[in-house]
Each structure stands twice: as structure tokens, then as C-alpha cells.
Amino acid sequence: MADIFDVVADPTRRDILGVLLDRESSVPESGGEISVGEIVTALGVSQPTVSKHLKVLRESGLVGVREEGQHRYYRLDRAPLERLEDWLIPFVSTDAATDAVTLAGADAGAEVDLNADQRAFASALGKAFAETAHQVTAVVAQRKRR
């Protein structure tokens, strides 16, 4: 697990992942693929810097690449992040369930006894909130860079 934590700890690599996520959702017909040049333009950093970070992301399995002549097209690979999420869930699922119940109107200090189905639903709801918040943050950050 330490390897993926090291990989996503770097803000430039997180920005690249954000660009790939944005491409995946905003241009579905692209299959989520984006060229290195487009990533450079989106982030406003040098091509060697982007290539260096893409190599790390590729080696960790977080991105896939398609070669076409001298061009490289990258796409997000969610599998390592899903494994990380599976590892994280036991640490955050209780909080996600509590947050979901609190958002639904329960007092923040009130204890709520949830059955397994309710906890699973609340956890899924918390994950959906977190994913949406991440996507919004990535879009806002990208627009600020423009």
C-alpha cells in the first residue's frame, strides 16, 4: 500500500489524475484518453515534468497508455484506487454512515443505531458525496488555472 500512497502524495500527480478524471467525464467519446500535450496545456507545467509524473503513474498502474506513432494517449485506470478504497472503507465507513444520518436530519450528538443494510447505504451515500466533492474540486482547480 505504501507505494500508491507515495504516488498520490505528489500534488502534480494528483492534478494529472484530476485532468484524466475530468476528460473521462467531460468527453466520454474519447474513452477518457488525453494526449500528453493536452495535459501539459491543462496544467501549465512543462512537458518533461508531465512525462516524468506520467511514468510514475503508469508504473503504479494508475494510468494506462495507448501509443500511436510517437504520440501517447493516457487514461485513468481506477483499479488501484478501488483497491485503496477497499482498504480504506473499514476506517471511514462508520464516519460515512454517521455523516449521512447527520445530513438526513439527526442531531450531530445523537447516537443512531443502524442495521447492516442502513450502514451499507450510508457508506455508499458518503462515498458518492466524497466522489462528487472531489470532482467539483478538480473542476474548480482546473478553471482557476486557466
N, C-alpha and C positions, 0 to 999 in steps of 0.2 A: 504493500500500500504506500510506503514512503515515496516510491518513485512518482506516482501520479500526484501526490501532494506537492512534491518539488516542482513538477511540471506546471501545475496550475497556480503555484505560488507567484510566478512571474507575471506582472501586470501586462506586459506586451503580449504574452501568450494568451492571457485571458481576453485581451482585446481582439486578438485574431480569432479566438473561439467565438466571441460575440459577433464578429463580422460574418463568420461562417453560419452561425445560427440565424442571423438576420437574412442572409442570402437564401437559406433553406426555407424560411417562412415568407419572404417577400417576393421571391422569384421561383415558385415551385417548379416551373417548366425547366429550370436549369439543373434539376436534380440536386440542388444545393451546391453545385460546383461553382467555383470562382477562381479566376486566374491570379497568379502572384501579383501582377501589375495592378489589378483591381484592389487587392488587399493593401498594397503599398499606397494607392491613392486614398483609400478609405481611412487609413490610419495616419497618413502623413509622415511615415518613417521611411528610412532608406530600404532599397531592395535587398541589400546584403543582410540587414537586420531582420527583415521579414523572413528571408530564406533560412537564416540561422535558427530562428524560432520555429519555423515550419518543420525543419529537420527534427527538432526535439519533439514536437507534437506528433510527427509521423512515427518516430521510433517508439513513442509511448502508446501508439495505436489510437490516439485521439482524433487524427485526421487520416483520410485516405487520399490518394493522389492518382490522377489519370494523366498519363503522358501522351501528348500528341505532337510529334515532331520535337521541337525544342521548347514547347510550351507545357506548363504543368497546371493542372486544374485540381484544386483541393476541395474537399467536402468534409463535413463533420462526421465523425464516427462516434455514436453515442454509447457503444458497448462498454468501454472502460468507465465512462461516467455512470452508467447503470450499475456496474459492479460496485463502484464507490458509493452510490446511493443505497444499494442493498446493505452495504457495511454500515452506513450512517443511520439508517432507519431506526435501529434499536435505541440509538442515542437521542433521537429527536421525535419519535412517534408520539410519546406521551405528551410532549410540549405541543406538538401539532394538534393533537386531539383537544387539549386544553384550550389552545388558541382558537380553534374552530368553535368550540362551545361558547367561549367568551364572546366571540364575534356574533354568535347567534343570539346573544342577549343575556347570558348568565352573568352574575356578578363575578368580578375578577377574583374575589376572595372566596367564593363559594366552591365547595367540593362537589364534584359531579361524578357519579358512578356510571361508567359506560360499559356496555357489554362488548364482546369482541367485534361484532358487526359495526357497532357505532364507532369504536376506536378505529377500525379499518377505514370507514367512511371519512372520519375526521382527519385521519392521516392523509388520505388521498386528497381531501379538500385542502389541507395545509400545503401539500406538495404542489397542488395546482396554483395556490396563491403564490408560493415561492417561485415557481417557474414563470408565472406571469410578471411578478415583480422583477425578476432577472431580465426578462425580455424587454420590459419597459425601460429599465436602467440602461441596457445595452443600446437601445434606440436613442434615448436621450443623450447618452455619452457620444454616440456617433454623430448626432446632429450638432452637438456642441463643437465637435472637431471641424465641422465644415465651415 
